[in-house]
Amino acid sequence: MYEEVIKKLNPKPKFNLNWYKNEDLYSEGDVEDEIIKLIAENEPEHYTDAIYTHFSWSTYYHLTHLRKNILNWYDFNKESDALEIGCGLGAVTSVLCGKCKTVTAVELSKRRATAAWLRCREKENLEIIVGNLNDIQFEKKFDYITLIGVLEYQGSYTNSENPYKDFLKKIKQLLKPNGKLLIAIENQYGLKYWCGAREDHTGIPFEGMNQYSFTQRGVRTFSKSALENLVKESGFKNTYFYYPMPDYKLPTVIYSENYLPENDNMQNLQCYYVPDKSTLIADEKGLYRDVIDNGVFEFFANSFLVECSDSQDIGKITFSSMGSERQEKYRIATRFTKEGKVEKKKGGTYPNLFDAHPPFQIDGNFGCAAGIAEMLMQSHDGFIYLLPALPTVWKDGTVKGIIARGGFELELSWKNGKVERLVVKSHKGGNCRLRSTSPLTGKGLKRAKGENPNPLYAVPVIAQPLISPEAKLNKVEIAKTYLYDLPTQAGQEYTLIGN
């Protein structure tokens, strides 16, 4: 059916049909043909216009870039071999191909595998195998294995008395020593289900909470504790839980067991699903305050992403936020490491401190320069404050040409965080009032008294704040400083020495 498209596009990945039994065991119907057509007509991963002009839930779900967010932040080893079980139409496959040395993707359906093949047509490090994982004999083991929305279906595709456990045991045998399994799955007790959202697999409200008693479809999800026990019983020694929000299918934020959300985090939550009016009983967004305040977010999280391994080297990333509302070249992702480091993907600065946010943005460069200047000198409170917020890593340094209010140009050097030498060039003349955390000496310098006579340093009157008698204020420790006046004449330079 797709022979002409395949011949025209000539996809580079290997397409393996050795384990295919000429039967597609999972399908969403003819809409998959429409999606394959859109994939073939557009450049890989450039589907925004196609989604808008051919909008349907299936088109949006399978082609939106939000699908990538479940793993595009994860710290894969670039020299690793990855196995993706259940690649579907290739939404996550391209992410793995960009992060791992080799990727093997398994898919039950030939039609869906064809979509992934065409979608990843430029990925030479990819092999797609069509067939049931339980039938396939692999020639190698893997560093990573992903189960994105797959485990819950093993009641239908793994023939045993305990299909979920046996399926995970088989997968563990495919991992290299200390390899990692990544499981993404809905929470049986997710808050969206309590609010009336239909169960994702059966379409019946509250079906998971009722232990799937109304259906016999060979599909089910798990609570956090049940899933953790299942993984451990399958032979994995360690787990680390992540919590994709609003869920794992279209996540924009990834929390973790070491970085849980606070109430303010939920103000920008965007739920793409809307419960039917006939089943809606509560507003999910409005419930998170109590859920978080009572410390039960992990029980009610809509989805899980679980990192499973015999190694203790898991949970290296504790939080990730993806700015997914922008076009791809403008998106910025932020993630936190367990060491407390904040990392940016795209954006940030180049080694010369120019703004790296694409495209080049001049306000970013001005803002960065202003921020650095404010660390070294401030002049908005009636005086020039030297080194008011010096970073500890800048113990020694020099800055030249920095301009304070009143036309005072400064050349400042410091050692061990204290002023060593200051040259003031006065462009306008008048009194130069200086504040320093260490004593200064120099010709004409004297201790300051009263208001600054320089009108360019007039300080506006600020009303006293109203403080509630019940407020508990933290004590602020103010560093000892020295305040000086230096009378200047326009065009003259003055040299001061720090003690």
C-alpha positions as CSV (number, residue, x, y, z in Angstrom):
1,M,0.0,0.0,0.0
2,Y,2.9,2.3,0.8
3,E,5.3,1.0,-1.8
4,E,5.4,4.2,-3.9
5,V,5.9,6.5,-0.8
6,I,8.7,4.2,0.5
7,K,10.4,4.1,-2.9
8,K,10.3,7.9,-3.1
9,L,11.5,8.7,0.4
10,N,13.9,5.8,0.6
11,P,14.1,5.6,4.4
12,K,17.5,4.8,5.8
13,P,16.6,2.7,8.9
14,K,16.4,-1.1,8.6
15,F,12.9,-2.5,8.4
16,N,12.8,-6.0,9.8
17,L,9.8,-8.2,9.0
18,N,11.3,-11.6,10.0
19,W,9.0,-11.8,13.1
20,Y,5.9,-10.4,11.5
21,K,2.9,-12.9,11.3
22,N,0.9,-10.9,8.7
23,E,-1.5,-9.7,11.4
24,D,-1.7,-6.2,12.9
25,L,-2.7,-6.8,16.5
26,Y,-3.2,-3.2,17.5
27,S,-4.6,-0.4,15.4
28,E,-6.6,2.9,15.6
29,G,-8.1,2.3,12.2
30,D,-7.9,4.2,9.0
31,V,-6.8,7.4,10.7
32,E,-3.3,5.9,10.8
33,D,-3.3,6.0,7.0
34,E,-4.1,9.7,7.1
35,I,-1.3,10.3,9.6
36,I,1.2,8.3,7.4
37,K,0.3,10.5,4.5
38,L,1.0,13.6,6.5
39,I,4.3,12.2,7.7
40,A,5.3,11.5,4.1
41,E,4.3,14.9,2.9
42,N,6.2,16.9,5.6
43,E,9.8,17.1,6.7
44,P,10.5,14.9,9.7
45,E,9.2,16.4,13.0
46,H,7.8,19.5,11.2
47,Y,4.1,18.8,11.6
48,T,2.7,21.9,13.1
49,D,0.9,23.2,10.0
50,A,-0.3,19.7,9.1
51,I,-1.8,19.3,12.6
52,Y,-3.8,22.6,12.2
53,T,-5.0,21.9,8.7
54,H,-5.9,18.2,9.4
55,F,-6.9,18.5,13.0
56,S,-8.3,15.5,14.9
57,W,-7.4,14.1,18.3
58,S,-5.4,11.2,16.7
59,T,-3.5,13.5,14.4
60,Y,-2.6,15.9,17.2
61,Y,-1.7,13.2,19.7
62,H,0.6,11.3,17.4
63,L,2.3,14.3,15.7
64,T,2.6,16.9,18.4
65,H,6.1,17.7,19.7
66,L,4.7,17.4,23.2
67,R,5.0,13.6,23.0
68,K,8.8,14.0,23.0
69,N,8.8,15.6,26.4
70,I,8.5,12.3,28.2
71,L,12.2,11.6,27.4
72,N,13.9,14.5,25.7
73,W,15.3,15.7,29.0
74,Y,16.6,12.3,30.1
75,D,20.4,11.9,30.4
76,F,21.1,9.0,28.0
77,N,24.6,7.8,27.4
78,K,25.5,8.8,23.8
79,E,27.4,5.5,23.3
80,S,24.4,3.3,24.4
81,D,22.2,0.8,22.7
82,A,18.4,1.4,23.3
83,L,15.4,-0.9,22.8
84,E,12.0,0.8,22.4
85,I,9.2,-1.6,22.9
86,G,6.0,-0.4,21.3
87,C,7.2,2.5,19.1
88,G,3.8,3.3,17.7
89,L,4.0,6.0,15.1
90,G,7.5,7.0,16.1
91,A,6.8,10.0,18.4
92,V,9.5,9.0,20.9
93,T,11.7,7.0,18.5
94,S,13.3,10.1,17.0
95,V,14.3,11.3,20.5
96,L,16.1,8.0,21.2
97,C,17.8,8.1,17.8
98,G,19.2,11.5,18.7
99,K,20.5,10.5,22.1
100,C,21.7,6.9,21.7
101,K,24.3,5.2,19.5
102,T,21.8,2.6,18.2
103,V,18.1,2.2,18.6
104,T,16.0,-1.0,18.0
105,A,12.3,-0.3,17.9
106,V,9.7,-3.0,18.2
107,E,6.1,-2.6,17.0
108,L,3.2,-5.1,16.8
109,S,1.5,-3.4,13.8
110,K,3.2,-3.2,10.4
111,R,1.2,-0.1,9.5
112,R,2.2,1.8,12.7
113,A,5.8,0.6,12.2
114,T,5.7,2.0,8.7
115,A,4.7,5.4,10.1
116,A,7.7,5.3,12.5
117,W,10.0,4.2,9.6
118,L,9.0,7.1,7.4
119,R,9.0,9.6,10.3
120,C,12.6,8.6,11.2
121,R,13.6,8.1,7.6
122,E,16.9,10.0,8.1
123,K,18.0,8.0,11.1
124,E,20.7,5.6,10.1
125,N,21.2,4.2,13.6
126,L,17.6,2.8,13.8
127,E,16.3,-0.7,13.2
128,I,12.5,-1.3,13.3
129,I,11.3,-4.8,14.0
130,V,7.7,-5.7,13.4
131,G,6.3,-8.4,15.7
132,N,5.5,-9.3,19.3
133,L,8.4,-8.9,21.7
134,N,7.7,-12.2,23.2
135,D,8.5,-13.9,19.9
136,I,11.6,-12.0,18.9
137,Q,15.1,-13.4,19.5
138,F,17.6,-10.5,19.9
139,E,21.3,-10.7,19.0
140,K,22.4,-8.3,21.6
141,K,21.5,-6.8,25.0
142,F,20.7,-3.1,25.7
143,D,21.7,-0.3,27.9
144,Y,18.2,1.2,27.9
145,I,14.7,-0.3,27.3
146,T,11.6,1.9,27.1
147,L,8.0,0.9,27.8
148,I,6.0,4.0,27.0
149,G,2.3,3.1,27.4
150,V,3.0,-0.6,26.8
151,L,3.1,-2.4,30.2
152,E,-0.7,-2.0,30.8
153,Y,-1.5,-4.0,27.7
154,Q,0.4,-7.2,28.6
155,G,-2.7,-8.9,29.8
156,S,-3.6,-9.2,26.1
157,Y,-0.2,-9.8,24.6
158,T,1.7,-11.9,27.1
159,N,0.2,-15.4,27.6
160,S,0.8,-16.4,31.2
161,E,-0.8,-16.5,34.6
162,N,1.0,-13.3,35.6
163,P,1.6,-11.5,32.3
164,Y,2.8,-8.2,33.7
165,K,5.4,-9.8,36.0
166,D,6.6,-12.3,33.4
167,F,6.8,-9.6,30.7
168,L,9.1,-7.5,32.9
169,K,11.2,-10.6,33.7
170,K,11.8,-11.2,30.0
171,I,12.7,-7.5,29.5
172,K,15.2,-7.7,32.4
173,Q,17.0,-10.5,30.6
174,L,17.5,-8.2,27.6
175,L,19.3,-5.5,29.6
176,K,23.0,-5.3,30.0
177,P,24.3,-5.4,33.6
178,N,23.2,-2.2,35.3
179,G,21.0,-1.4,32.3
180,K,17.9,0.8,32.8
181,L,14.3,0.2,32.1
182,L,12.0,3.2,31.7
183,I,8.3,2.6,32.2
184,A,5.7,5.3,31.5
185,I,2.1,4.4,32.5
186,E,-1.1,6.0,33.9
187,N,-1.7,5.9,37.6
188,Q,-4.7,3.7,38.5
189,Y,-5.6,6.3,41.1
190,G,-4.7,9.5,39.1
191,L,-6.5,12.6,40.2
192,K,-8.0,13.2,36.8
193,Y,-9.9,9.9,37.2
194,W,-11.2,11.0,40.6
195,C,-12.6,14.1,38.9
196,G,-14.5,12.0,36.3
197,A,-12.1,11.6,33.4
198,R,-12.9,8.4,31.6
199,E,-10.3,5.6,32.0
200,D,-7.9,6.0,29.1
201,H,-8.0,2.3,28.0
202,T,-11.6,1.3,28.7
203,G,-13.5,4.6,28.4
204,I,-15.4,3.9,31.6
205,P,-15.3,6.4,34.4
206,F,-13.8,5.2,37.7
207,E,-13.0,1.8,36.1
208,G,-9.5,1.6,37.5
209,M,-10.6,2.5,41.0
210,N,-13.2,-0.3,40.7
211,Q,-10.4,-2.7,39.9
212,Y,-11.5,-3.0,36.3
213,S,-14.5,-5.1,37.4
214,F,-16.7,-3.9,34.5
215,T,-14.4,-4.9,31.7
216,Q,-12.4,-7.9,30.7
217,R,-10.1,-6.4,28.1
218,G,-6.7,-7.6,29.2
219,V,-5.5,-4.0,30.1
220,R,-4.9,-2.4,33.5
221,T,-2.9,0.2,35.3
222,F,-1.4,0.3,38.8
223,S,-1.0,2.4,41.9
224,K,2.4,3.6,42.8
225,S,3.0,1.0,45.5
226,A,1.6,-1.8,43.3
227,L,3.8,-0.8,40.4
228,E,6.9,-0.5,42.6
229,N,6.2,-4.0,44.0
230,L,5.7,-5.4,40.5
231,V,9.0,-4.0,39.3
232,K,10.8,-5.3,42.4
233,E,9.2,-8.8,42.1
234,S,10.3,-8.9,38.5
235,G,14.0,-8.8,39.7
236,F,14.9,-5.1,39.6
237,K,16.7,-3.9,42.8
238,N,16.1,-0.1,42.5
239,T,13.4,2.2,41.3
240,Y,13.1,6.0,41.0
241,F,9.7,7.6,40.3
242,Y,9.1,10.6,38.1
243,Y,5.7,12.4,37.8
244,P,5.0,13.8,34.4
245,M,2.3,16.6,34.4
246,P,-0.4,16.8,33.3
247,D,0.4,13.1,32.4
248,Y,3.0,11.1,30.5
249,K,1.3,11.4,27.1
250,L,1.7,15.1,26.7
251,P,3.9,16.3,29.5
252,T,5.2,19.8,30.0
253,V,6.8,19.4,33.5
254,I,8.5,16.4,35.0
255,Y,8.6,16.2,38.9
256,S,10.2,13.4,40.9
257,E,10.2,11.8,44.2
258,N,13.1,14.2,45.2
259,Y,11.4,17.3,43.7
260,L,7.7,17.4,44.3
261,P,5.4,20.3,43.2
262,E,4.4,23.1,45.4
263,N,1.0,24.7,45.2
264,D,2.1,27.7,43.1
265,N,3.4,25.2,40.5
266,M,-0.1,24.1,39.7
267,Q,-1.4,27.6,38.7
268,N,-0.1,27.1,35.1
269,L,-1.2,23.4,34.8
270,Q,-2.7,22.8,31.4
271,C,-4.9,19.7,31.2
272,Y,-5.5,18.7,27.6
273,Y,-8.3,16.3,28.6
274,V,-11.7,17.4,29.6
275,P,-14.1,15.0,31.4
276,D,-17.5,14.6,29.9
277,K,-20.2,16.8,31.5
278,S,-22.0,13.6,32.3
279,T,-19.0,12.3,34.4
280,L,-17.4,15.5,35.7
281,I,-17.7,15.7,39.5
282,A,-14.7,18.0,40.4
283,D,-12.1,20.4,39.0
284,E,-8.8,18.7,39.0
285,K,-6.8,21.9,39.1
286,G,-8.7,23.2,42.1
287,L,-7.9,20.0,44.2
288,Y,-4.1,20.1,44.0
289,R,-3.7,22.6,46.8
290,D,-5.2,20.1,49.3
291,V,-3.4,17.2,47.7
292,I,0.0,18.9,48.0
293,D,-0.6,20.3,51.4
294,N,-1.5,16.9,52.7
295,G,1.6,15.3,51.2
296,V,-0.3,12.8,49.0
297,F,0.7,14.1,45.5
298,E,2.6,10.9,44.7
299,F,-0.5,8.8,45.3
300,F,-2.7,11.0,43.1
301,A,-0.2,11.9,40.3
302,N,-1.9,11.2,36.9
303,S,1.1,9.2,35.5
304,F,4.4,7.6,36.4
305,L,7.7,7.4,34.7
306,V,9.7,4.8,36.5
307,E,13.5,4.3,36.2
308,C,14.3,0.7,37.1
309,S,17.7,-0.8,37.4
310,D,20.0,-3.0,39.5
311,S,22.4,0.0,39.6
312,Q,22.0,2.7,42.2
313,D,22.9,5.3,39.6
314,I,19.4,6.5,39.0
315,G,17.5,9.7,39.7
316,K,20.3,11.9,38.3
317,I,17.8,14.4,37.1
318,T,15.2,15.5,39.7
319,F,13.1,18.0,37.7
320,S,12.5,19.1,34.1
321,S,10.4,21.8,32.6
322,M,9.9,22.2,28.8
323,G,8.9,25.5,27.3
324,S,6.8,23.7,24.7
325,E,4.4,26.5,23.6
326,R,7.1,28.0,21.3
327,Q,8.4,26.9,17.9
328,E,11.1,24.3,18.2
329,K,14.0,26.7,17.6
330,Y,12.8,29.0,20.3
331,R,12.1,26.4,23.0
332,I,14.0,26.3,26.3
333,A,14.1,23.4,28.6
334,T,15.3,23.6,32.2
335,R,16.3,20.6,34.4
336,F,17.7,20.2,37.9
337,T,20.3,17.5,38.8
338,K,20.5,15.7,42.1
339,E,23.6,17.7,42.9
340,G,21.5,20.9,42.7
341,K,22.8,22.1,39.4
342,V,20.5,24.0,37.1
343,E,20.9,23.1,33.4
344,K,19.4,24.8,30.3
345,K,18.8,23.2,27.0
346,K,19.1,25.9,24.3
347,G,19.1,29.5,25.5
348,G,21.6,30.5,28.2
349,T,24.8,32.2,27.1
350,Y,27.7,31.6,24.8
351,P,31.3,31.6,26.2
352,N,31.5,35.4,25.4
353,L,28.3,35.9,27.5
354,F,26.2,36.8,24.4
355,D,22.6,35.7,24.7
356,A,22.2,32.2,23.2
357,H,18.5,32.3,23.0
358,P,17.6,31.8,19.3
359,P,17.3,34.1,17.5
360,F,19.8,36.6,18.8
361,Q,17.9,38.8,21.3
362,I,19.4,42.2,22.2
363,D,17.3,42.5,25.4
364,G,18.9,39.3,26.7
365,N,22.4,40.8,26.2
366,F,21.4,44.1,27.9
367,G,19.8,42.2,30.8
368,C,22.8,40.0,31.4
369,A,25.2,42.9,31.3
370,A,23.0,44.9,33.7
371,G,22.8,42.0,36.1
372,I,26.6,41.5,36.2
373,A,27.1,45.2,36.7
374,E,24.7,45.2,39.6
375,M,26.7,42.5,41.3
376,L,29.8,44.7,41.1
377,M,28.3,48.2,41.6
378,Q,25.0,49.8,42.4
379,S,24.2,53.5,42.5
380,H,20.4,53.8,43.0
381,D,20.2,54.4,46.8
382,G,22.0,57.7,47.3
383,F,25.6,56.3,47.0
384,I,27.8,54.1,44.9
385,Y,27.9,50.6,46.6
386,L,31.1,48.8,45.7
387,L,30.9,45.0,45.3
388,P,27.4,44.7,46.8
389,A,26.6,41.2,45.5
390,L,30.0,39.7,44.5
391,P,29.7,36.0,43.7
392,T,32.0,33.9,45.9
393,V,33.5,32.3,42.8
394,W,34.7,35.8,41.7
395,K,37.1,36.2,44.7
396,D,39.6,38.2,42.7
397,G,38.9,40.4,39.7
398,T,38.9,43.7,37.8
399,V,36.3,45.7,36.0
400,K,36.8,48.8,33.9
401,G,34.6,51.4,32.4
402,I,31.5,50.8,34.5
403,I,29.4,54.0,34.9
404,A,27.6,55.0,38.0
405,R,24.9,57.7,38.3
406,G,26.2,61.2,38.3
407,G,28.7,60.5,35.5
408,F,31.3,58.6,37.6
409,E,33.3,56.1,35.6
410,L,34.9,53.4,37.8
411,E,37.9,51.1,37.4
412,L,37.7,48.7,40.2
413,S,40.0,45.8,41.3
414,W,39.4,43.5,44.2
415,K,41.2,40.7,46.0
416,N,39.7,38.1,48.4
417,G,36.3,39.8,47.9
418,K,37.6,43.2,49.2
419,V,38.3,46.4,47.3
420,E,42.0,46.6,46.4
421,R,42.1,49.7,44.2
422,L,39.5,52.1,42.9
423,V,39.9,54.8,40.2
424,V,37.1,57.3,39.9
425,K,36.9,59.5,36.8
426,S,34.4,62.3,37.3
427,H,32.7,63.4,34.0
428,K,30.2,65.8,35.7
429,G,31.9,66.8,38.9
430,G,30.1,67.0,42.3
431,N,30.1,64.8,45.4
432,C,30.9,61.1,44.9
433,R,29.5,59.1,47.9
434,L,30.9,55.6,48.2
435,R,29.9,52.6,50.3
436,S,32.3,49.7,50.8
437,T,32.5,46.6,53.0
438,S,36.2,47.4,53.6
439,P,38.0,50.7,54.5
440,L,39.3,53.0,51.8
441,T,42.0,55.7,51.8
442,G,42.8,58.4,49.3
443,K,43.4,62.1,48.8
444,G,40.2,64.1,49.5
445,L,38.3,61.2,50.9
446,K,36.3,61.8,54.1
447,R,33.6,60.1,56.2
448,A,30.1,60.9,54.9
449,K,27.6,62.8,57.0
450,G,24.0,63.7,56.4
451,E,22.3,63.6,53.0
452,N,24.3,63.4,49.8
453,P,24.6,66.9,48.5
454,N,24.8,65.7,44.9
455,P,21.3,66.2,43.5
456,L,21.7,63.3,41.1
457,Y,21.7,61.0,44.1
458,A,18.5,62.3,45.6
459,V,16.5,59.4,47.2
460,P,12.7,59.4,46.9
461,V,10.7,59.2,50.1
462,I,9.5,55.7,50.7
463,A,6.5,55.2,53.0
464,Q,7.0,52.8,56.0
465,P,5.6,49.4,55.2
466,L,2.6,48.1,57.0
467,I,3.6,45.0,58.9
468,S,1.0,42.7,60.5
469,P,1.5,42.1,64.2
470,E,1.2,38.4,63.5
471,A,3.9,38.4,60.9
472,K,7.0,36.4,61.7
473,L,9.9,38.2,60.1
474,N,13.3,36.6,59.6
475,K,16.2,38.6,61.1
476,V,18.3,40.2,58.4
477,E,22.0,40.3,59.0
478,I,23.4,43.5,57.5
479,A,27.1,43.5,56.7
480,K,29.3,46.3,58.2
481,T,30.1,49.0,55.7
482,Y,32.0,52.2,55.4
483,L,30.4,55.4,53.9
484,Y,32.7,58.1,52.3
485,D,32.3,61.3,50.4
486,L,34.7,62.3,47.7
487,P,34.4,65.9,46.3
488,T,35.2,65.8,42.6
489,Q,35.8,68.2,39.7
490,A,34.7,67.4,36.1
491,G,37.4,65.7,34.1
492,Q,39.5,64.7,37.1
493,E,40.6,61.2,38.2
494,Y,40.9,60.1,41.8
495,T,42.6,56.9,43.1
496,L,41.6,55.2,46.3
497,I,43.2,52.2,48.0
498,G,41.4,49.5,49.9
499,N,42.8,48.4,53.3
